[in-house]
Amino acid sequence: QVQLVESGGGLVQPGGSLRLSCAASTSIFRIYNMGWYRQAPGKQRELVATITNGGTTNYVDSVKGRFTISRDNAKNTVYLQMNSLKPEDTAVYYCRGATPAGHLEVWGQGTLVTVSS
């Protein structure tokens, strides 16, 4: 069973940048489709960005042009580069992995991102 561990969250001022990392415990990571989700206080968890095992990416409209998802299969890690951060980006960010057929999925524990002056 793959385990995911996120890191890189913290407090940043509006307009600043952060890079989140999600490290997988096994190299089987390379066949997983990966995604970043976030949950703001009092709101439902929402999809932020996805990347397939082949490298195809997709983003929610609110982060297009500001966030970039990428993966390094040699390091069993997926990243979320977040630029031009806004207060509304404040949330707990979760990493999710799933097999292509969707039979198995795994979530990380989450990392808090706070955008505030």
C-alpha positions as CSV (number, residue, x, y, z in Angstrom):
1,Q,0.0,0.0,0.0
2,V,1.4,3.4,-1.0
3,Q,1.7,6.0,1.7
4,L,1.8,9.7,0.9
5,V,3.4,12.4,3.0
6,E,2.9,16.1,2.2
7,S,5.2,19.0,3.2
8,G,5.9,22.6,2.3
9,G,2.9,24.3,3.8
10,G,3.2,27.5,5.9
11,L,2.3,31.1,6.2
12,V,2.9,33.4,3.2
13,Q,1.9,36.9,2.3
14,P,-0.5,37.6,-0.5
15,G,1.4,37.6,-3.8
16,G,4.0,35.1,-2.4
17,S,4.9,31.6,-3.4
18,L,5.1,28.2,-1.9
19,R,6.0,24.7,-3.2
20,L,4.2,21.7,-1.8
21,S,5.7,18.3,-2.0
22,C,4.0,14.9,-1.7
23,A,6.4,11.9,-1.3
24,A,5.2,8.4,-1.9
25,S,6.6,5.4,0.0
26,T,7.1,3.2,-3.0
27,S,8.2,3.4,-6.6
28,I,4.8,2.0,-7.6
29,F,3.9,5.7,-7.4
30,R,4.9,6.0,-11.0
31,I,1.7,4.2,-12.2
32,Y,-0.6,6.4,-10.0
33,N,-2.5,9.3,-11.3
34,M,-1.9,12.1,-8.7
35,G,-3.9,15.1,-7.6
36,W,-3.8,18.0,-5.1
37,Y,-7.0,18.9,-3.3
38,R,-7.7,21.6,-0.7
39,Q,-10.3,22.2,2.0
40,A,-10.9,25.7,3.4
41,P,-12.5,26.2,6.8
42,G,-16.2,25.5,6.5
43,K,-16.0,24.4,2.9
44,Q,-16.0,21.1,1.1
45,R,-12.8,19.6,-0.2
46,E,-12.2,20.7,-3.8
47,L,-9.9,19.5,-6.6
48,V,-7.0,21.9,-7.4
49,A,-4.9,20.1,-9.9
50,T,-4.2,16.6,-11.3
51,I,-1.4,14.9,-13.2
52,T,-1.7,11.5,-14.9
53,N,1.0,8.9,-14.9
54,G,1.8,10.1,-18.4
55,G,2.2,13.7,-17.3
56,T,-1.1,15.2,-18.5
57,T,-2.1,18.0,-16.2
58,N,-5.4,19.7,-15.4
59,Y,-6.3,22.6,-13.1
60,V,-9.4,24.2,-11.6
61,D,-10.1,27.6,-13.2
62,S,-9.3,29.5,-10.0
63,V,-5.6,28.5,-10.0
64,K,-4.9,28.4,-13.8
65,G,-1.8,30.4,-14.6
66,R,-0.7,30.6,-10.9
67,F,-0.2,26.9,-9.8
68,T,1.8,24.2,-11.5
69,I,1.6,20.5,-10.8
70,S,4.5,18.3,-11.7
71,R,6.0,14.9,-10.8
72,D,9.4,13.3,-10.5
73,N,9.0,9.6,-10.7
74,A,12.7,9.1,-9.8
75,K,12.0,10.7,-6.5
76,N,8.5,9.3,-6.1
77,T,7.3,12.8,-5.5
78,V,4.6,15.1,-6.9
79,Y,4.8,18.9,-6.5
80,L,2.5,21.8,-6.5
81,Q,4.2,25.2,-7.2
82,M,1.9,28.0,-6.1
83,N,2.6,31.5,-7.2
84,S,0.7,34.8,-6.8
85,L,-1.1,33.4,-3.7
86,K,-4.3,34.9,-2.6
87,P,-6.0,34.9,0.8
88,E,-8.7,32.6,-0.7
89,D,-6.0,30.0,-1.4
90,T,-5.9,29.4,2.4
91,A,-6.7,25.8,3.1
92,V,-5.4,22.4,4.1
93,Y,-3.9,20.9,1.0
94,Y,-4.1,17.2,0.4
95,C,-2.3,14.9,-2.0
96,R,-4.2,12.0,-3.5
97,G,-3.0,9.1,-5.6
98,A,-5.1,6.6,-7.5
99,T,-4.5,3.7,-9.8
100,P,-5.6,4.4,-13.4
101,A,-8.7,2.3,-13.1
102,G,-9.6,3.9,-9.8
103,H,-9.6,0.7,-7.8
104,L,-7.2,1.9,-5.2
105,E,-6.7,5.4,-3.8
106,V,-4.6,6.9,-1.1
107,W,-4.6,10.3,0.7
108,G,-1.9,12.1,2.5
109,Q,-2.5,13.7,5.9
110,G,-2.6,17.3,4.6
111,T,-0.5,20.4,4.9
112,L,-1.8,23.8,5.9
113,V,-1.3,26.8,3.7
114,T,-2.2,30.2,5.1
115,V,-2.1,33.3,2.9
116,S,-2.3,36.4,5.1
117,S,-0.6,39.7,5.6
